[in-house]
Every structure is written in C-alpha cells, then in structure tokens.
Amino acid sequence: MADTKKTLLRFGGRTVARYIRHVGRTSTSVYEPSDLLDRLAGVHPCIVACWHGQFMMVSELRPENVRVAAMVARHGDAELVSETMRSMDVELIRGAGAGHRKRDRGGAAALRASVGTLRDGASLVMTADVPPGPARVAGAGIIAIARISGRPIVPVAVASKHFASLDTWSRLTFALPYSKLAFVGGNPIFVPKDADADVLESKRLELETVLNAVTVRAYELAGGDINRATPLDVLAAANPPEPGLALKVYRAGTSLFRPAVPAFLNMRGRQGKENIHRRGERLGFAGRPRPPGQIVWVHAASVGEANAVLPMIDRILAAADDVHVLLTTGTTTSAEVAARRLPERAFHQYVPLDVPSYIERFLDHWRPSISIFTESDIWPNLVLKTAAHKIPLVLVNARMSPRSISRWRRFAKFGRPLFSRFSAVLTQNAQITRAIKRLGAPNVITAGNLKIDAPPPPVDADALATLQSAIRTRPVFLAASTHPGEDTVIAAAHALMRRDVQGLLTIIVPRHPDRGSALASSLGALGLKTELRSRASAPSADTEIYIADTIGELGTFYKIAPIALIGGSLVEHGGQNPIEAVRMGAAILSGPFTHNFRDAYAALYAEGGAAEVRSSDDIAKQVTRLYADHAAAEKMRAGADRALQSLGGALDKTLGAILPLLERQRR
C-alpha cells in the first residue's frame, strides 16, 4: 500500500510539473520590472516570497543556472507539492512555521536548513503567510531567516488572466493554459542582523504591504479578476458581502414566525422566562421615552455578560456627561440585576426578538450612536439591521468555544456577512482572534477577558449577617452556578466529607434558580437534610444542603464560603467564571470542562491557584485537605491572586477601541 501511494504521488507530481510547464509555454508572459529575471539573478541567493495559494507558477520565475530550494511542509497534503518540486529540479526543505499551533511542524529544523541552503548558494522560495492562516499576513519566520542569513527577501507575485480558484483559507488558484501571465517583483528587503523587535515587526509589515501591492499589480497586468483570487475573509474585511441564500432564508423564516410570537412568549412567561408586564419590549416597543443626546447601546445575553460590561458602562458614562447607556438583555434574571446595579444615565430594556420588523421598531425609537454586543450573542437580523442603519457595531469580550469555531468555519458563508460588519472586535484570546479574522472581521484585537476586570459581585450586608448568625462556626463548602448532572455528584461528595469535616454545610447555587424545588426533592430523597433559600432565610442547625434558589446573591455566598467549586465544569458545559470567586477570597475547585474560560483556568493552574476535580471522591479529598491544611489553602488563594494580576487589562483595551468610535460619532 505504501509503495502504491508513493508511486501515485510521484506520478501526480510529475503530471503537475508538466502542467505548469505547459501553462508557461502556451501563455504570453510579461514582467515588471522588465528585467525582473536579471534582478533576481543579481541578488542571488535570495529569499523569494509569495502568498500561499498563489505559488503555482512561481517556479517559472527562475533565472538560468540558478539553484533553487523550496520550503515545503511535512504534512500529507504537501507530499504532492514535494514531488512536483522534485520534478522541476527544486531542492526541498521539509518543515514549516508553527504559526499559532503548539505542535512541532519542523519549523526550527527548517529555519536552520534554510539558512544553510542560502549560505550554500541556493535561493529559497517560500510563502510568507503560514497555514492555516490568517491569509495575507506575513509570518515572523521568513523575517528571521533573512536576519540570520543576511540575504534579502524579494516579494513576487504571478497572476494569470484565466484561472480557477478554490475556497481554501488561502484561496488556492490554478493558472490555465493559453492565457496571459504577469510576473511582478518588489524591491529587495534587507533585515539587519542586529534588528530589535520593533525593527523586525516593521520589516514584517513592509513585506506584507509590498506583497499585497505586487499581487494587485500582477492581476492588473494579466487582466485577471483579483477578487476571484483573494481569500474570502480578506474580501469580506474590505467590503462586507451581501447576505447569501442561508441568511435570506433565515430572515424570511423569522418574519413568518411573527404570528406565533404571542404563543411563544406566553409559554416562556409560564416558565418564568419572560416578564409579561414588559412583553412589548420583546416586540420592539420602547418601555420608556428616549432621552436626549447620544445613546450607547450595549447588548448582553444574560447575567454573567451583563456583570462583565458594567465597568465598561461606568467608564463610558464617565467619559461623556451627555451620553446615556441603553443595556439590553434577554433574561428576567439579568433584568433584575440591571435594575439593582446600573448607574445613573443607564437603563435596561429587553432586547427585541430577532424579527426584522421588531428590530426596525427598536432602532427607529432609540437611534443609538454606537452598538456594543457582548461575547457570542450574535443575532443575524439584529446585526444586519443595525449595520443597515449606519450604526457602528463593536463586539466585546468575544468568545467562541472550539466547537463554535469549528461550526463557524464550516458555515463561513453565513458568518462573513455578519462579522465583517463589525467596526471592531475585542476577543478573549488569540485563538478566537484568528477564528473571527477568518470570518472577515476587519479589525480584530486580542484584549483579554472583561470578566477579569469586573468588580467582585455585591454582598448584601443584612443577608450576610443573618447567614453568619445561623451558620456560626460551621465549615462551609459552596458549589456555585451548578448545572444539571453536577448536583448529585456534589451531594455524594458531601456524604463523604461529613465524616471528616464535622458540621459541614454545603451550599448549592444552581445556575438557573428555577431548578431549586426539583433539586431539593431529588437530594432530599437521598437522605440529606435539604432546605431552599426561597423558603428559609438561613439554614437550620441540622441542614446539610442549602439550595440558594434566588437571584443576585452569589457574592454573599462567596463571602461565607472559604472553598468553592465552580459549576458547569463537571459536565460538558464549559465552565463558569472563576474570577468572582477569586476576588471574594475562595479557594477554587473546578471540573475538567473549562473551555469557556480556558485562559483564566490556564493561569490559575499555572500559579497553583485552583485544583481540578473529576468525581465526588476528588471533591471530598480536596475539600477535606484544604480544611485540614490552612497553609495549603492560603497558598492556593495567593496563587489565584497572582493569576488574576497577570490577566487584567481587557477593559482599557476595550475602551481604547470604543471611545474613538463614540467620539467620531459625536463629531
């Protein structure tokens, strides 16, 4: 089987090489500058740089009697390219830059081999951008090779009038025969051997700029349509595409949904998920008059997102005394939090359902100067209608799970018309930045997590005093923001711990308080004395499990709990925010599923500021250990504080993007 594969690859490589030569022979070639081949020979050996996806015909840009080597990746897809290069008498250097990937792709060995090849008298051909993107962004590797070797980089582009292209990350193009080929080269770029970080970055940007320029010029000379050869995310960033068929179907479907809206809202109202007295707001009707002056519209899905943007709202209001902030959310719990915590000149409305006519009604009344969406709550009609009203869109604290990134990548044609309409996107980490750039957003900044900079949750002094009076010296273990499937694990852990931690009180705060009654019944059936906070303002002396089925009191419970398990992490939900617990001084336990807050947990684990648990046995062992060893608990809390200090700064970066847009709208 292996021999057959090698034979097929060798045959395929020779076939592609013959095809490239055939295209070159049957096409009319033009060069800019006209002596481009002589200029390449004059700086030989050099580093010939092109964009990935545009490399097919670069092998035809070769002075006579010049040795050439090409850098080719090690992965399976590159084997055909390798065989093609061999068939064209091009030496191979196997390996590629890692880009953002953690695994070794042979980059270090390839760098050493590349420098050796240049010193040995062969020119090097390589792509400047690194798979899997973002496209048309020069990597640092090619700059490093130029610095170490002392040889210049020559940016080149080859374009054909007639070609086929594929919708790959780099928009791979295939020149067709009997066409017109244009070969364009830029001036050599030298990188000083003693270049510091700033100089290296300036050279990287220079290469990027020149490569884009020669690529545009090559397609002009050849008479080809450059848009067909440009990666779709790059096109979208430059000119947001019109919604495709899928978005048009979605828009039509949501409009047809209107007759069913009353029944839908009634059902949600019976479930406690809608405020029946403010139902008009879900239809786009305003619940209050519009105040004069500028309005900054901030949209957050629910409680966690709303809490994260409260410091941002405070800073926006402090920056301009004639601005009001409209906060929209979609849940009753977040509305209650907003009523308690929004400052003066800020007010809450429910976000309209994603129906075009409701959104038009909403926008016509409020006429916001700028709209700020939070995390991942992207509603297509809301985005498209806001953009159609010429209202700048900003996405802050942008978050995508690995599963979401994969899904958006598959449905990029659906996502590009949406994300390309944002004036700025502030992401939680570099992986999300890359994913959103692939969706055509033109200005994406890795800012960090706003929840890191959020203040600690509020503490009700009266409620705290009542709880402390009832609990007295009992040891407390808190399970915060739990999800279905976690509570029985926690209850089993309690049953194990109570043998070693005398008088233990376990407090469970379910993520959704309406689960409280059912939860009390199920845990009570296990033989555990259980009480609901909605029925008892404090636990009785013999209460084992106290279920906090209320809203907005998590800060109070963190205050009385020295050890906290952060929920959503024992099941595949992705975890909840651990930062609030850190700020309140709790020692942190978490399950293995924390991808929603990957960066925060990575920092916590690196500093020893959290412990991972996977079962009731793990929880019992950790809680028992931390209660028995106060020094270990304090060491964990100190590590969590260090992690927190290393993660801050997202708020300043976010405001750095928002306030100039707001000022521009003011002018």
FENCORQUI-V532588 format. One record per backbone hydrogen bond with DSSP energy under -0.5 kcal/mol. NH is the residue of the N-H (numbers start at 0). CO is the residue of the C=O. If there is no record, write none. Layout:
{{NH | CO} {NH | CO}}
This chain:
{{4 | 0} {5 | 1} {6 | 2} {7 | 3} {8 | 4} {9 | 5} {10 | 6} {11 | 7} {12 | 8} {13 | 9} {14 | 10} {15 | 11} {16 | 12} {17 | 13} {18 | 14} {19 | 15} {20 | 16} {21 | 17} {22 | 18} {23 | 19} {24 | 20} {25 | 21} {26 | 22} {27 | 178} {29 | 180} {31 | 182} {35 | 32} {38 | 34} {39 | 35} {40 | 36} {41 | 37} {42 | 38} {43 | 40} {46 | 151} {47 | 45} {47 | 123} {48 | 46} {48 | 153} {49 | 125} {53 | 50} {57 | 54} {59 | 56} {60 | 57} {61 | 59} {65 | 62} {68 | 122} {69 | 90} {70 | 124} {71 | 69} {71 | 92} {77 | 74} {78 | 75} {80 | 76} {81 | 77} {82 | 78} {83 | 79} {84 | 80} {85 | 81} {86 | 82} {87 | 83} {87 | 84} {88 | 85} {89 | 84} {90 | 67} {90 | 88} {92 | 69} {94 | 71} {95 | 104} {100 | 97} {109 | 105} {110 | 106} {111 | 107} {112 | 108} {113 | 109} {114 | 110} {115 | 111} {116 | 112} {117 | 113} {118 | 114} {119 | 115} {120 | 117} {121 | 116} {122 | 66} {123 | 45} {124 | 68} {125 | 47} {127 | 49} {132 | 129} {136 | 133} {138 | 127} {142 | 138} {143 | 139} {144 | 140} {145 | 141} {146 | 142} {147 | 143} {148 | 144} {149 | 145} {152 | 188} {153 | 46} {154 | 152} {155 | 48} {156 | 183} {158 | 181} {160 | 179} {162 | 160} {163 | 173} {165 | 171} {167 | 165} {170 | 167} {172 | 52} {173 | 163} {175 | 161} {180 | 27} {181 | 158} {182 | 29} {183 | 156} {183 | 181} {184 | 31} {185 | 154} {188 | 152} {189 | 187} {191 | 189} {194 | 191} {199 | 195} {200 | 196} {201 | 197} {202 | 198} {203 | 199} {204 | 200} {205 | 201} {206 | 202} {207 | 203} {208 | 204} {209 | 205} {210 | 206} {211 | 207} {212 | 208} {213 | 209} {214 | 210} {215 | 211} {216 | 212} {217 | 213} {218 | 214} {219 | 215} {220 | 216} {221 | 217} {222 | 218} {223 | 218} {225 | 223} {227 | 224} {228 | 225} {229 | 225} {229 | 226} {234 | 230} {235 | 231} {236 | 232} {237 | 233} {238 | 234} {247 | 243} {248 | 244} {249 | 245} {250 | 246} {251 | 247} {252 | 248} {253 | 249} {254 | 250} {255 | 251} {256 | 252} {257 | 254} {258 | 255} {259 | 256} {260 | 256} {260 | 257} {263 | 259} {264 | 260} {265 | 261} {266 | 262} {267 | 263} {268 | 264} {269 | 265} {270 | 266} {271 | 268} {272 | 267} {273 | 267} {275 | 273} {277 | 274} {278 | 275} {280 | 277} {281 | 277} {281 | 278} {282 | 278} {282 | 279} {283 | 280} {284 | 279} {293 | 321} {295 | 323} {296 | 294} {296 | 369} {297 | 295} {297 | 325} {298 | 371} {299 | 327} {305 | 301} {306 | 302} {307 | 303} {308 | 304} {309 | 305} {309 | 306} {310 | 306} {312 | 308} {313 | 309} {314 | 310} {315 | 311} {316 | 312} {317 | 313} {318 | 314} {319 | 315} {322 | 319} {323 | 293} {324 | 344} {325 | 295} {326 | 324} {326 | 346} {327 | 297} {327 | 325} {328 | 348} {329 | 300} {334 | 330} {335 | 331} {336 | 332} {337 | 333} {338 | 334} {339 | 335} {340 | 336} {341 | 337} {345 | 342} {346 | 324} {348 | 326} {350 | 328} {352 | 281} {354 | 352} {357 | 354} {358 | 354} {359 | 355} {360 | 356} {361 | 357} {362 | 358} {363 | 359} {364 | 360} {365 | 361} {366 | 362} {368 | 294} {369 | 294} {370 | 391} {371 | 296} {372 | 370} {372 | 393} {373 | 298} {374 | 395} {376 | 373} {377 | 375} {378 | 376} {379 | 377} {382 | 378} {383 | 379} {384 | 380} {385 | 381} {386 | 382} {387 | 383} {388 | 384} {389 | 386} {390 | 385} {391 | 368} {391 | 389} {393 | 370} {394 | 423} {395 | 372} {395 | 393} {397 | 425} {404 | 400} {405 | 401} {406 | 402} {407 | 403} {408 | 404} {409 | 405} {410 | 406} {411 | 408} {413 | 410} {414 | 410} {415 | 411} {416 | 412} {417 | 414} {418 | 414} {419 | 415} {420 | 417} {421 | 418} {422 | 392} {423 | 392} {424 | 442} {425 | 394} {426 | 424} {426 | 444} {427 | 397} {432 | 428} {433 | 429} {434 | 430} {435 | 431} {436 | 432} {437 | 433} {438 | 435} {439 | 436} {440 | 435} {441 | 421} {444 | 424} {446 | 426} {446 | 444} {447 | 426} {449 | 447} {451 | 448} {452 | 448} {452 | 449} {453 | 449} {460 | 458} {463 | 459} {464 | 460} {465 | 461} {466 | 462} {467 | 463} {468 | 464} {469 | 465} {470 | 466} {471 | 467} {473 | 470} {474 | 501} {476 | 504} {477 | 562} {478 | 506} {479 | 477} {479 | 564} {480 | 508} {481 | 508} {485 | 482} {486 | 482} {489 | 485} {490 | 486} {491 | 487} {492 | 488} {493 | 489} {494 | 490} {495 | 491} {496 | 492} {497 | 493} {498 | 495} {499 | 496} {500 | 496} {501 | 499} {503 | 500} {504 | 474} {505 | 543} {506 | 476} {506 | 504} {507 | 505} {507 | 545} {508 | 478} {508 | 506} {509 | 507} {510 | 481} {512 | 510} {514 | 511} {515 | 512} {518 | 514} {519 | 515} {520 | 516} {521 | 517} {522 | 518} {523 | 519} {524 | 520} {525 | 522} {526 | 523} {527 | 522} {529 | 527} {530 | 544} {532 | 546} {534 | 531} {535 | 531} {542 | 539} {543 | 528} {544 | 528} {545 | 505} {545 | 543} {546 | 530} {546 | 544} {547 | 507} {547 | 545} {548 | 546} {549 | 547} {556 | 552} {557 | 553} {558 | 554} {559 | 555} {559 | 556} {560 | 556} {560 | 557} {561 | 559} {562 | 475} {563 | 586} {564 | 477} {565 | 563} {565 | 588} {566 | 479} {566 | 564} {572 | 567} {572 | 570} {573 | 567} {573 | 570} {574 | 567} {575 | 566} {581 | 577} {582 | 578} {583 | 579} {584 | 581} {585 | 580} {586 | 561} {587 | 608} {588 | 563} {589 | 610} {590 | 565} {592 | 568} {593 | 591} {595 | 573} {596 | 573} {596 | 593} {597 | 594} {600 | 596} {601 | 597} {602 | 598} {603 | 599} {604 | 600} {605 | 601} {606 | 602} {607 | 604} {608 | 603} {610 | 587} {612 | 589} {618 | 614} {619 | 615} {620 | 616} {621 | 617} {622 | 618} {623 | 619} {624 | 620} {625 | 621} {626 | 622} {627 | 623} {628 | 624} {629 | 627} {632 | 628} {633 | 629} {634 | 630} {635 | 631} {636 | 632} {637 | 633} {638 | 634} {639 | 635} {640 | 636} {641 | 637} {642 | 638} {643 | 639} {644 | 640} {645 | 641} {646 | 642} {646 | 643} {647 | 643} {652 | 648} {653 | 649} {654 | 650} {655 | 651} {656 | 652} {656 | 653} {657 | 653} {658 | 654} {660 | 656} {661 | 657} {662 | 658} {663 | 659} {664 | 660} {665 | 661} {666 | 662}}
